[in-house]
Amino acid sequence: MTQPAKVAHVSDISIQVRKALDAAVEAIGGSAREGQIEMAEAVANALSDRHHLMVQAGTGTGKSLAYLVPALVHGKKVLVATATLALQRQLVERDLPRIVPALEKILNREITYGIYKGVGNYICLQKMNSESPDPDGDVLLEVSSLGQDAKRLHAWAKTPGISGDRDDAPDVDRRVWAANSLSGRECVGADVCAYGQQCFAANAKAKAALADVVVTNHTLLAIEIVESHPILPERDAVILDEAHEFMDRTTQAVTEELTGPRVSRAAAMARKHLPGKLSDAFTKAADAFDDAMDEHGQSVRFDSSLQGRLADLPSALEAPIRKVRESAQAIIASISADEEIIDSDAIAERARVKGAVNEVSVTAGKLLKLGKGQVLWYEPTFSTLHLAPLSVSSVLRANLLTKTPVIATSATLTVGKGFDAMARNIGFVVGDDADAEVEDGDIDPANVQMLDVGSPFDFANQGMLYLPKHLPEPGRDGPSVEALTELGELIDAAGGRTLALFSSWRGVEAADLHLRKVLAELPIKIITQKRGDAVGPLVERFANDETSILLGTLSLWQGVDVPGPACILVAIDRIPFPRPDDPVMSARAAEVDAGGGSGFMQISMPRAALMLAQGTGRLIRSIDDRGVVAILDSRIVTKRYGSVLLNSMPPLWRTSDDKIVKDSLRRLHESMTK
């Protein structure tokens, strides 16, 4: 049953955790924080008693140390799963290297840690050195400009002691990387592969299997959970950092996709390995499917009623998909029957072909068996069919929460000051659902403690929340003229120094057009995110130019950490409710409505509240930060649901008086230019 977290009784483990935490904090040059201590003791209790824990730890708490230290003190094998590459790097390249030497002295034993990513994140030496390139390699021969990238990657792969990890590799075109890597389903396995002893992915996994702490990503963990197939090392506990994203990452990880190019690639691989009637039939089916997808795409562009979620597989696509599946299954059967091959290169090539063809076959089969609990839609930009589960909470409950204790943590886990919405998303049993039976030996998904340790920052004194009532409600055409005018005046008062967050590309483009006119004569550089831009370089440019402004959409609402004078104003164009045409979110809301609930309050509202809290959290990043968050959407003060949203955000001092806000920004800007 759900219960509030309790302060641990003083015990040997509690004393040891406090002592180790003090040593770890000293090792990173930090200072003790009340919330960090409270969280560390709660994590220690959860690991000792084998119950689940949800911890909301506000910005500045130091939550990574608050879960790493008790995990290492306990000596448990712990898997830490994060949503972002930035946090993985922080843990493995900054936090763990600094605290482990200090903890080894305290605990008097060696501590090991490692990182594990999907197979596709590592160079495949067999594929790289194959004399017979597959369609991925053929691209390099067709595009001569990629040759230099390929040479650099090959040279790096021969360097002694390298990881083979894409994040450590030279920066090369994605097509070059694709030609030298493969998916997990295409991998023959280290035991059979001629390069098995040298395999970067296998060696990374072997190292991780022996480590006390393994850092990975939400996606790999989600795939393992949903497919019930071991990918990651065994563990005694799982820590979900950035846990507010885990349901979405799980949904994305298990969403099936089928495109013409993907089927054509599998057919080209089959044709090379198995020329003849079977591969000819598969190629013919692939071409027919590609044509059918293009024709459907044209129909969608001219008929908006065909856009968004599909109740059924379009009739014009059903027969081509059936042909693809039948011909793919024939290829797989033929390859499986061909057991006389003993050459390791040929075995590896066969595994790659079988894996690629099988992925197509499995996806096609699921599309043809579309049933309740699934969401199907067609995405016109890349002509893709998507199939996603309506809910993942039940499979997370069955395959994760009954197996090991799970510690879920984030700066934003509550909606309107309650944990239940996020708890249900992750699969915990809360409230009226708490009667579910648990089998012997399983951990009870209802045995979850919930704790909010707050933040060491004084939000009410460090920042203002500006809620202008006079602006019109936002429409579908992007920000209103009045909202853009208000934004320009706020930026002028702040002397730049602004992160402006928009819920759509249309909003970004409208703001860019307006601000380049009204700020033209001011020494303010405008940095505007474009589709496909990497977030890291944009944020670095923004942080390095203190009077610049950064305009961007949803990828900038989370994870941007720019303390200091470069960001004293965070402006948000509108409440980030899910788009009405979002297939999965709209389907989930419709299901709740059909069951007599409110899809808006149970699905759309929690999503908006968490995103708003994340966006607001970009302002105060250190104890010295000062500034303003401006929400240019009057609904947050005029609608009844506004209180739920406001209660989900950091407790900044609130005002609707534009004069107070702009005067404060001017004074703050002036103090930074002296």
C-alpha positions as CSV (number, residue, x, y, z in Angstrom):
1,M,0.0,0.0,0.0
2,T,1.2,3.5,-0.8
3,Q,2.5,5.3,2.2
4,P,4.6,8.4,2.9
5,A,8.3,7.9,3.3
6,K,9.5,7.9,6.8
7,V,12.8,9.1,8.2
8,A,15.1,6.1,8.8
9,H,15.8,5.0,12.3
10,V,19.5,5.4,13.3
11,S,21.2,2.2,12.3
12,D,24.6,0.9,11.3
13,I,23.7,1.3,7.6
14,S,22.3,4.8,8.1
15,I,25.5,5.9,9.9
16,Q,27.6,4.3,7.2
17,V,25.6,6.1,4.5
18,R,25.9,9.4,6.2
19,K,29.7,8.9,6.6
20,A,30.1,7.9,3.0
21,L,27.9,10.7,1.7
22,D,30.1,13.2,3.6
23,A,33.2,11.8,2.0
24,A,31.6,11.9,-1.5
25,V,30.4,15.5,-1.1
26,E,33.9,16.5,0.1
27,A,35.4,14.7,-2.9
28,I,33.4,16.8,-5.4
29,G,34.0,20.0,-3.4
30,G,30.4,20.4,-2.4
31,S,28.6,21.0,0.9
32,A,26.0,19.0,2.9
33,R,22.4,19.5,1.8
34,E,19.4,18.5,3.9
35,G,17.4,17.1,1.0
36,Q,20.3,15.1,-0.2
37,I,20.8,13.4,3.2
38,E,17.1,12.7,3.5
39,M,17.0,11.2,0.0
40,A,20.1,9.1,0.6
41,E,18.6,7.6,3.8
42,A,15.4,6.8,2.0
43,V,17.3,5.1,-0.8
44,A,19.3,3.1,1.7
45,N,16.0,2.0,3.4
46,A,14.5,0.9,0.1
47,L,17.5,-1.1,-0.8
48,S,17.6,-2.8,2.6
49,D,13.9,-3.5,2.9
50,R,13.4,-4.2,-0.8
51,H,10.6,-1.8,-1.4
52,H,10.0,0.8,-4.1
53,L,10.7,4.5,-3.7
54,M,9.7,7.6,-5.6
55,V,11.7,10.7,-4.8
56,Q,11.1,14.2,-6.1
57,A,14.4,16.0,-5.7
58,G,14.4,19.6,-6.8
59,T,17.2,21.3,-8.7
60,G,20.3,21.6,-6.6
61,T,19.6,18.6,-4.4
62,G,22.5,16.6,-5.7
63,K,20.3,13.5,-6.4
64,S,22.9,11.5,-8.3
65,L,25.1,11.3,-5.1
66,A,22.0,10.7,-3.0
67,Y,21.3,7.4,-4.9
68,L,24.9,6.4,-5.9
69,V,26.3,6.5,-2.4
70,P,23.7,4.3,-0.6
71,A,23.8,1.9,-3.6
72,L,27.6,1.5,-3.2
73,V,27.5,1.3,0.6
74,H,25.0,-1.6,0.3
75,G,27.2,-3.4,-2.1
76,K,24.2,-4.1,-4.3
77,K,24.5,-4.5,-8.0
78,V,22.6,-1.5,-9.3
79,L,21.4,-0.5,-12.7
80,V,21.0,3.2,-13.2
81,A,18.9,4.1,-16.3
82,T,18.8,7.7,-17.5
83,A,16.9,9.4,-20.3
84,T,19.6,11.7,-21.6
85,L,23.1,11.2,-22.8
86,A,24.2,14.3,-20.8
87,L,23.3,12.6,-17.5
88,Q,24.9,9.3,-18.5
89,R,28.1,11.2,-19.2
90,Q,27.9,13.2,-16.0
91,L,27.6,10.0,-14.0
92,V,30.4,8.0,-15.7
93,E,32.8,10.8,-16.6
94,R,32.3,13.2,-13.6
95,D,30.5,11.9,-10.6
96,L,31.7,8.3,-10.2
97,P,35.4,9.0,-11.0
98,R,35.4,11.6,-8.3
99,I,33.6,9.8,-5.5
100,V,34.8,6.2,-6.0
101,P,38.3,6.7,-4.6
102,A,36.9,8.4,-1.5
103,L,34.3,5.7,-1.0
104,E,36.9,2.9,-1.5
105,K,38.8,4.3,1.5
106,I,35.6,4.5,3.6
107,L,34.3,1.0,2.6
108,N,37.7,-0.6,2.4
109,R,36.9,-2.4,-0.9
110,E,37.3,-1.9,-4.6
111,I,34.3,-0.3,-6.4
112,T,33.6,-0.8,-10.1
113,Y,31.3,0.9,-12.5
114,G,30.6,0.8,-16.2
115,I,28.3,2.0,-19.0
116,Y,26.3,-0.1,-21.4
117,K,24.5,1.0,-24.5
118,G,22.8,-0.8,-27.4
119,V,24.8,-2.7,-29.9
120,G,24.2,-0.1,-32.5
121,N,26.3,2.4,-30.5
122,Y,29.5,0.4,-31.1
123,I,31.5,-0.3,-34.2
124,C,30.9,-3.8,-35.6
125,L,34.4,-5.0,-36.6
126,Q,33.0,-7.9,-38.7
127,K,30.8,-5.5,-40.8
128,M,33.6,-2.9,-41.0
129,N,36.1,-5.5,-42.4
130,S,33.7,-7.5,-44.6
131,E,34.8,-7.9,-48.2
132,S,31.2,-7.9,-49.3
133,P,29.5,-4.7,-48.2
134,D,25.8,-4.7,-47.6
135,P,23.4,-1.9,-48.8
136,D,24.7,0.4,-45.9
137,G,28.2,0.1,-47.3
138,D,27.2,0.5,-50.9
139,V,26.0,4.1,-50.0
140,L,29.6,5.0,-49.2
141,L,30.7,3.9,-52.7
142,E,27.9,6.0,-54.3
143,V,28.7,9.2,-52.3
144,S,32.4,9.9,-52.7
145,S,32.4,12.7,-50.1
146,L,31.8,10.1,-47.4
147,G,35.1,8.3,-48.1
148,Q,37.2,10.6,-45.9
149,D,34.9,10.0,-43.0
150,A,35.0,6.3,-43.5
151,K,38.9,6.3,-43.5
152,R,38.9,8.3,-40.3
153,L,36.6,5.8,-38.6
154,H,38.6,2.8,-39.9
155,A,41.8,4.4,-38.6
156,W,40.3,5.1,-35.2
157,A,38.9,1.5,-34.9
158,K,42.5,0.2,-35.2
159,T,43.7,2.4,-32.3
160,P,44.7,0.3,-29.3
161,G,42.5,0.7,-26.2
162,I,39.6,2.5,-27.8
163,S,36.0,1.9,-26.7
164,G,34.4,1.6,-30.2
165,D,31.6,3.7,-28.8
166,R,30.0,6.2,-31.1
167,D,30.3,9.0,-28.5
168,D,34.0,8.6,-28.3
169,A,34.5,8.2,-32.1
170,P,35.5,10.8,-34.6
171,D,32.5,12.9,-35.8
172,V,31.4,11.2,-39.0
173,D,28.3,11.3,-41.2
174,R,25.4,9.1,-39.9
175,R,25.6,7.0,-43.1
176,V,29.2,6.2,-42.4
177,W,28.3,5.1,-38.9
178,A,25.4,3.0,-40.2
179,A,27.7,1.2,-42.7
180,N,30.0,0.1,-39.8
181,S,27.4,-0.8,-37.1
182,L,24.3,-3.0,-36.8
183,S,21.2,-3.6,-34.6
184,G,21.0,-6.2,-31.9
185,R,18.8,-8.4,-34.0
186,E,21.4,-8.4,-36.8
187,C,24.3,-9.4,-34.5
188,V,25.4,-13.0,-34.8
189,G,26.9,-13.0,-31.3
190,A,30.5,-12.9,-30.0
191,D,30.7,-16.7,-29.6
192,V,30.3,-17.3,-33.3
193,C,31.8,-14.1,-34.8
194,A,35.4,-14.1,-36.0
195,Y,35.9,-10.8,-34.2
196,G,34.1,-12.0,-31.0
197,Q,37.2,-11.6,-28.9
198,Q,37.7,-8.0,-30.0
199,C,34.0,-7.0,-30.2
200,F,33.5,-3.6,-28.7
201,A,29.9,-4.2,-27.7
202,A,30.6,-7.6,-26.2
203,N,33.5,-6.3,-24.2
204,A,31.5,-3.4,-22.9
205,K,28.7,-5.7,-21.8
206,A,31.2,-8.1,-20.1
207,K,32.8,-5.2,-18.2
208,A,29.3,-4.0,-17.2
209,A,28.3,-7.5,-16.0
210,L,31.0,-7.4,-13.3
211,A,30.4,-3.8,-12.2
212,D,28.8,-2.7,-9.0
213,V,27.0,0.1,-10.8
214,V,26.0,0.0,-14.5
215,V,24.8,3.1,-16.2
216,T,22.5,2.7,-19.2
217,N,19.6,4.4,-20.9
218,H,15.8,4.2,-20.6
219,T,15.4,2.7,-24.1
220,L,17.6,-0.4,-23.5
221,L,15.9,-1.1,-20.2
222,A,12.4,-0.6,-21.8
223,I,13.2,-3.0,-24.6
224,E,14.4,-5.6,-22.2
225,I,11.3,-5.2,-20.0
226,V,8.8,-5.3,-22.9
227,E,10.4,-8.1,-24.8
228,S,11.2,-10.1,-21.6
229,H,14.6,-10.8,-23.1
230,P,17.8,-10.2,-21.1
231,I,19.9,-7.4,-22.7
232,L,21.4,-5.8,-19.6
233,P,23.4,-7.3,-16.7
234,E,21.6,-8.9,-13.7
235,R,21.0,-6.5,-10.9
236,D,19.6,-6.2,-7.3
237,A,17.9,-2.9,-7.9
238,V,17.0,-0.4,-10.6
239,I,17.4,3.4,-10.3
240,L,15.3,5.4,-12.8
241,D,16.7,8.9,-13.0
242,E,14.8,11.4,-15.0
243,A,11.9,9.1,-14.2
244,H,9.2,11.5,-15.5
245,E,10.3,10.5,-19.0
246,F,10.4,6.7,-18.5
247,M,6.9,6.0,-19.8
248,D,7.4,8.0,-23.0
249,R,10.8,6.5,-23.6
250,T,9.3,3.0,-23.1
251,T,6.5,3.8,-25.5
252,Q,9.0,5.1,-28.1
253,A,11.3,2.1,-27.6
254,V,8.6,-0.4,-28.4
255,T,6.8,1.5,-31.2
256,E,7.0,-0.4,-34.4
257,E,7.8,1.4,-37.7
258,L,7.5,0.3,-41.3
259,T,8.8,2.3,-44.2
260,G,9.5,1.6,-47.9
261,P,13.3,2.2,-47.5
262,R,13.5,-0.1,-44.5
263,V,11.8,-3.0,-46.4
264,S,13.9,-2.2,-49.5
265,R,17.1,-2.4,-47.5
266,A,16.2,-5.8,-46.1
267,A,15.3,-7.0,-49.7
268,A,18.7,-5.7,-51.0
269,M,20.5,-7.6,-48.2
270,A,18.6,-10.8,-49.0
271,R,19.3,-10.4,-52.7
272,K,23.1,-10.4,-52.0
273,H,23.0,-13.3,-49.6
274,L,20.3,-15.4,-51.3
275,P,19.9,-14.6,-55.0
276,G,17.1,-16.3,-56.7
277,K,13.3,-16.6,-56.8
278,L,12.8,-16.0,-53.1
279,S,14.7,-12.7,-53.0
280,D,13.2,-11.7,-56.3
281,A,9.7,-12.1,-54.8
282,F,10.8,-10.1,-51.7
283,T,12.2,-7.3,-53.9
284,K,9.0,-7.2,-55.9
285,A,6.9,-7.1,-52.7
286,A,9.2,-4.3,-51.3
287,D,8.7,-2.2,-54.5
288,A,5.0,-2.7,-54.4
289,F,4.8,-1.6,-50.7
290,D,7.0,1.4,-51.4
291,D,4.6,2.5,-54.2
292,A,1.6,1.9,-52.0
293,M,3.0,4.0,-49.2
294,D,3.8,6.9,-51.6
295,E,0.2,6.8,-53.0
296,H,-1.2,6.8,-49.5
297,G,1.0,9.7,-48.6
298,Q,-0.4,11.7,-51.5
299,S,-3.9,11.0,-50.3
300,V,-3.1,12.1,-46.7
301,R,-1.6,15.4,-47.9
302,F,-4.8,16.2,-49.8
303,D,-7.3,14.9,-47.3
304,S,-6.8,16.0,-43.6
305,S,-9.4,13.5,-42.4
306,L,-6.9,10.7,-43.2
307,Q,-4.3,12.3,-40.9
308,G,-3.6,11.3,-37.3
309,R,-4.7,8.0,-35.7
310,L,-6.0,5.2,-37.9
311,A,-8.8,3.0,-36.6
312,D,-7.8,0.3,-39.1
313,L,-4.9,-0.5,-41.5
314,P,-5.7,1.4,-44.8
315,S,-7.1,-1.2,-47.3
316,A,-4.7,0.0,-50.0
317,L,-1.8,-1.0,-47.8
318,E,-3.1,-4.3,-46.4
319,A,-2.3,-6.5,-49.4
320,P,1.2,-5.0,-50.0
321,I,2.0,-5.5,-46.4
322,R,0.8,-9.1,-46.5
323,K,3.0,-9.8,-49.5
324,V,6.0,-8.3,-47.7
325,R,5.4,-10.5,-44.7
326,E,4.9,-13.7,-46.7
327,S,8.0,-13.2,-48.9
328,A,10.0,-12.2,-45.8
329,Q,9.0,-15.3,-44.0
330,A,10.0,-17.4,-47.0
331,I,13.5,-15.8,-46.9
332,I,13.8,-16.5,-43.1
333,A,12.8,-20.1,-43.5
334,S,15.4,-20.6,-46.2
335,I,18.2,-19.0,-44.2
336,S,17.2,-21.0,-41.1
337,A,17.4,-24.2,-43.1
338,D,20.8,-23.4,-44.4
339,E,22.9,-24.9,-41.6
340,E,25.9,-26.1,-43.6
341,I,27.7,-22.7,-43.6
342,I,30.8,-22.9,-41.3
343,D,32.7,-19.8,-42.5
344,S,32.4,-17.2,-39.7
345,D,32.0,-14.2,-42.1
346,A,29.3,-16.0,-44.0
347,I,27.5,-16.9,-40.7
348,A,27.7,-13.2,-39.6
349,E,26.4,-12.0,-43.0
350,R,23.5,-14.5,-42.7
351,A,22.7,-13.3,-39.2
352,R,22.6,-9.7,-40.4
353,V,20.3,-10.5,-43.3
354,K,18.0,-12.7,-41.1
355,G,17.8,-10.0,-38.5
356,A,16.9,-7.2,-41.0
357,V,14.3,-9.4,-42.7
358,N,12.9,-10.7,-39.5
359,E,12.4,-7.1,-38.2
360,V,10.3,-6.3,-41.3
361,S,8.4,-9.6,-40.9
362,V,7.6,-9.1,-37.3
363,T,6.4,-5.5,-37.8
364,A,4.3,-6.4,-40.8
365,G,2.7,-9.2,-38.8
366,K,1.8,-6.8,-36.0
367,L,0.3,-4.3,-38.4
368,L,-1.9,-7.1,-40.0
369,K,-3.1,-8.2,-36.5
370,L,-4.0,-4.7,-35.3
371,G,-6.1,-5.1,-32.1
372,K,-7.4,-3.4,-29.0
373,G,-4.7,-1.7,-26.9
374,Q,-2.7,-0.5,-29.9
375,V,-2.4,2.8,-31.7
376,L,-1.7,3.0,-35.4
377,W,-0.9,6.1,-37.4
378,Y,0.8,7.3,-40.6
379,E,3.5,10.0,-40.5
380,P,3.6,11.8,-43.8
381,T,6.9,13.6,-43.6
382,F,8.9,10.3,-43.8
383,S,6.1,8.2,-45.1
384,T,6.1,5.9,-42.1
385,L,3.5,3.6,-40.5
386,H,3.8,3.6,-36.7
387,L,2.3,1.1,-34.2
388,A,2.5,1.8,-30.5
389,P,1.0,0.3,-27.4
390,L,-1.9,2.3,-25.8
391,S,-0.4,1.7,-22.4
392,V,2.9,0.3,-21.1
393,S,2.2,0.6,-17.3
394,S,0.9,-3.0,-17.0
395,V,4.0,-4.5,-18.7
396,L,6.3,-2.3,-16.6
397,R,4.5,-3.6,-13.5
398,A,4.7,-7.2,-14.5
399,N,8.2,-7.3,-15.8
400,L,10.0,-4.7,-13.8
401,L,8.2,-3.7,-10.5
402,T,7.7,-7.3,-9.3
403,K,11.3,-8.3,-10.0
404,T,13.6,-5.8,-8.2
405,P,13.2,-2.7,-6.0
406,V,12.9,0.4,-8.2
407,I,14.0,3.9,-7.1
408,A,12.4,6.5,-9.4
409,T,13.6,10.0,-9.1
410,S,13.4,13.3,-10.9
411,A,13.1,17.0,-10.2
412,T,9.5,16.7,-11.4
413,L,7.4,13.8,-10.3
414,T,4.3,15.4,-8.8
415,V,1.3,16.9,-10.5
416,G,-0.6,19.3,-8.3
417,K,1.6,18.2,-5.4
418,G,0.6,14.5,-5.7
419,F,2.6,11.6,-7.0
420,D,-0.2,9.3,-8.2
421,A,-0.3,10.4,-11.9
422,M,3.4,9.6,-12.4
423,A,3.2,6.5,-10.2
424,R,0.5,5.0,-12.4
425,N,2.4,5.9,-15.5
426,I,5.5,3.9,-14.3
427,G,3.3,1.0,-13.2
428,F,3.1,1.4,-9.5
429,V,-0.2,0.4,-7.9
430,V,-1.7,3.3,-6.1
431,G,-5.1,4.4,-4.6
432,D,-8.1,2.3,-5.6
433,D,-5.9,-0.1,-7.7
434,A,-4.1,-1.4,-4.6
435,D,-6.0,-4.7,-4.4
436,A,-3.8,-6.4,-7.1
437,E,-2.5,-9.8,-6.1
438,V,1.2,-10.5,-5.9
439,E,2.7,-13.9,-6.5
440,D,5.1,-15.5,-3.9
441,G,8.6,-14.2,-4.3
442,D,7.6,-11.1,-6.2
443,I,8.0,-7.5,-4.9
444,D,4.6,-5.8,-4.4
445,P,4.2,-2.9,-6.9
446,A,1.9,-1.2,-4.3
447,N,4.7,-1.2,-1.7
448,V,6.0,2.2,-2.8
449,Q,7.1,5.1,-0.6
450,M,6.9,8.6,-1.9
451,L,9.1,11.5,-0.8
452,D,9.6,15.1,-1.9
453,V,12.9,16.4,-0.5
454,G,12.4,19.9,-2.0
455,S,15.3,22.0,-3.2
456,P,18.0,24.0,-1.4
457,F,17.1,27.1,-3.5
458,D,14.9,29.9,-2.1
459,F,12.6,30.1,-5.2
460,A,10.4,32.8,-3.7
461,N,13.3,35.2,-3.1
462,Q,15.4,34.2,-6.1
463,G,12.8,34.4,-8.9
464,M,9.4,35.8,-10.0
465,L,6.7,34.1,-11.9
466,Y,5.0,36.6,-14.3
467,L,1.4,35.7,-15.2
468,P,0.0,38.4,-17.5
469,K,-3.8,38.3,-17.4
470,H,-4.3,40.8,-20.2
471,L,-3.0,38.6,-23.1
472,P,-5.5,36.8,-25.3
473,E,-5.8,33.0,-25.1
474,P,-3.4,31.4,-27.6
475,G,-5.0,30.0,-30.7
476,R,-3.8,27.4,-33.2
477,D,-1.9,29.8,-35.4
478,G,1.0,30.3,-33.0
479,P,1.6,33.2,-30.5
480,S,-0.6,36.2,-30.8
481,V,0.7,39.6,-31.7
482,E,0.1,40.8,-28.2
483,A,2.2,37.8,-26.8
484,L,5.0,38.5,-29.2
485,T,5.0,42.2,-28.3
486,E,5.1,41.3,-24.6
487,L,8.0,38.9,-25.2
488,G,10.0,41.6,-27.1
489,E,9.5,44.1,-24.2
490,L,10.6,41.5,-21.6
491,I,13.7,40.7,-23.6
492,D,14.5,44.4,-24.0
493,A,14.2,44.9,-20.3
494,A,16.5,41.8,-19.6
495,G,19.1,43.0,-22.1
496,G,18.8,39.7,-23.9
497,R,19.7,36.9,-21.4
498,T,16.6,34.9,-22.4
499,L,15.6,31.4,-23.0
500,A,12.3,31.5,-24.9
501,L,10.4,28.1,-25.0
502,F,7.7,27.4,-27.5
503,S,5.3,24.4,-27.8
504,S,5.6,24.3,-31.6
505,W,7.9,25.1,-34.5
506,R,5.3,27.6,-35.7
507,G,5.8,29.5,-32.5
508,V,9.6,29.5,-32.8
509,E,9.4,30.8,-36.4
510,A,6.8,33.5,-35.6
511,A,8.9,34.7,-32.6
512,D,12.1,34.8,-34.7
513,L,10.5,36.9,-37.4
514,H,9.0,39.4,-34.9
515,L,12.1,39.7,-32.7
516,R,14.5,40.3,-35.5
517,K,12.4,43.4,-36.3
518,V,11.9,44.8,-32.9
519,L,15.4,44.0,-31.5
520,A,17.2,45.0,-34.7
521,E,18.9,48.0,-33.1
522,L,19.8,46.4,-29.8
523,P,23.1,44.5,-29.2
524,I,21.3,41.2,-28.7
525,K,22.2,38.1,-30.7
526,I,19.2,35.9,-31.6
527,I,20.0,32.1,-31.7
528,T,17.1,30.2,-33.2
529,Q,16.7,26.4,-33.1
530,K,16.1,24.8,-36.5
531,R,14.6,21.4,-37.2
532,G,17.3,18.8,-36.7
533,D,19.7,21.0,-34.7
534,A,21.6,19.3,-31.9
535,V,20.7,20.9,-28.6
536,G,24.3,20.9,-27.1
537,P,25.9,23.4,-29.5
538,L,22.9,25.7,-29.3
539,V,23.0,25.9,-25.5
540,E,26.8,26.3,-25.5
541,R,26.5,29.4,-27.8
542,F,23.7,30.8,-25.6
543,A,25.7,30.3,-22.4
544,N,28.9,31.8,-23.9
545,D,27.2,35.0,-25.1
546,E,25.6,36.5,-22.0
547,T,23.3,39.0,-23.8
548,S,22.1,36.5,-26.4
549,I,18.6,34.9,-26.6
550,L,17.8,31.3,-27.5
551,L,14.5,30.4,-29.1
552,G,13.5,26.8,-29.3
553,T,10.9,24.1,-29.0
554,L,10.3,21.0,-26.9
555,S,13.8,19.6,-26.8
556,L,14.9,22.7,-24.9
557,W,12.3,22.4,-22.2
558,Q,14.3,19.8,-20.3
559,G,18.0,19.3,-19.5
560,V,19.2,22.8,-20.3
561,D,21.5,23.9,-17.5
562,V,22.7,27.5,-17.9
563,P,23.4,29.1,-14.5
564,G,24.5,32.6,-14.1
565,P,23.9,35.9,-16.0
566,A,23.3,34.3,-19.4
567,C,19.8,33.4,-18.4
568,I,17.7,35.7,-16.2
569,L,14.5,35.3,-18.2
570,V,12.7,32.1,-19.2
571,A,9.6,32.9,-21.4
572,I,7.0,30.2,-22.2
573,D,4.6,30.9,-25.0
574,R,1.7,28.6,-23.9
575,I,0.7,25.8,-21.6
576,P,2.2,22.7,-23.3
577,F,-0.8,20.5,-23.5
578,P,-0.4,17.6,-25.9
579,R,-1.3,18.4,-29.5
580,P,-4.8,17.3,-30.4
581,D,-3.4,15.3,-33.3
582,D,-0.8,13.4,-31.1
583,P,-2.0,9.8,-31.9
584,V,-0.9,8.1,-28.7
585,M,-1.9,10.8,-26.2
586,S,-5.3,11.4,-27.9
587,A,-6.0,7.7,-27.9
588,R,-5.1,7.4,-24.2
589,A,-7.4,10.4,-23.4
590,A,-10.2,8.9,-25.5
591,E,-9.9,5.6,-23.5
592,V,-10.2,7.5,-20.2
593,D,-13.2,9.4,-21.5
594,A,-14.9,6.2,-22.7
595,G,-14.4,4.7,-19.2
596,G,-16.2,7.6,-17.6
597,G,-13.2,9.6,-16.5
598,S,-11.7,12.8,-17.9
599,G,-9.0,12.4,-20.5
600,F,-8.2,16.0,-20.2
601,M,-7.6,15.9,-16.4
602,Q,-6.0,12.4,-16.3
603,I,-3.9,12.4,-19.4
604,S,-3.4,15.9,-20.9
605,M,-3.1,17.8,-17.6
606,P,-0.4,15.7,-16.0
607,R,1.7,15.9,-19.2
608,A,1.3,19.7,-19.4
609,A,2.1,20.1,-15.7
610,L,5.3,18.1,-15.9
611,M,6.5,19.9,-19.0
612,L,5.7,23.3,-17.5
613,A,7.6,22.4,-14.3
614,Q,10.5,21.3,-16.4
615,G,10.5,24.5,-18.5
616,T,10.2,26.7,-15.4
617,G,13.1,24.8,-13.9
618,R,15.5,26.2,-16.5
619,L,15.7,29.5,-14.6
620,I,17.1,28.9,-11.1
621,R,20.1,26.6,-11.6
622,S,22.3,27.7,-8.7
623,I,22.0,29.4,-5.3
624,D,23.1,32.7,-6.8
625,D,20.7,32.8,-9.8
626,R,18.0,35.5,-10.0
627,G,15.4,36.1,-12.7
628,V,11.9,35.8,-14.1
629,V,9.8,33.1,-15.6
630,A,7.1,34.5,-17.8
631,I,4.1,32.4,-19.0
632,L,2.4,34.2,-21.8
633,D,-0.8,32.2,-21.6
634,S,-3.6,33.8,-19.6
635,R,-5.4,30.5,-19.2
636,I,-3.1,29.6,-16.3
637,V,-4.8,32.4,-14.2
638,T,-8.3,32.5,-15.8
639,K,-9.1,28.7,-16.0
640,R,-9.9,26.5,-13.0
641,Y,-7.2,24.0,-13.9
642,G,-4.6,26.7,-13.6
643,S,-4.1,26.0,-9.9
644,V,-3.1,22.4,-10.7
645,L,-0.4,23.6,-13.0
646,L,0.8,26.3,-10.6
647,N,1.0,23.8,-7.8
648,S,3.2,21.6,-9.9
649,M,5.8,24.3,-10.4
650,P,8.7,25.7,-8.2
651,P,7.2,28.2,-5.7
652,L,8.4,31.4,-7.4
653,W,7.0,34.7,-6.2
654,R,3.9,35.4,-8.5
655,T,2.7,38.7,-10.0
656,S,0.7,39.9,-13.0
657,D,2.1,43.4,-12.9
658,D,4.3,43.9,-15.9
659,K,5.8,47.1,-14.5
660,I,7.2,45.3,-11.5
661,V,8.6,42.5,-13.7
662,K,10.2,44.8,-16.3
663,D,11.7,47.1,-13.7
664,S,13.2,44.0,-11.9
665,L,14.7,42.7,-15.1
666,R,16.2,46.1,-16.0
667,R,17.8,46.3,-12.5
668,L,19.1,42.8,-12.8
669,H,20.6,43.4,-16.2
670,E,22.2,46.7,-15.1
671,S,23.8,45.0,-12.1
672,M,25.4,42.4,-14.4
673,T,26.9,45.1,-16.8
674,K,28.6,47.1,-14.0
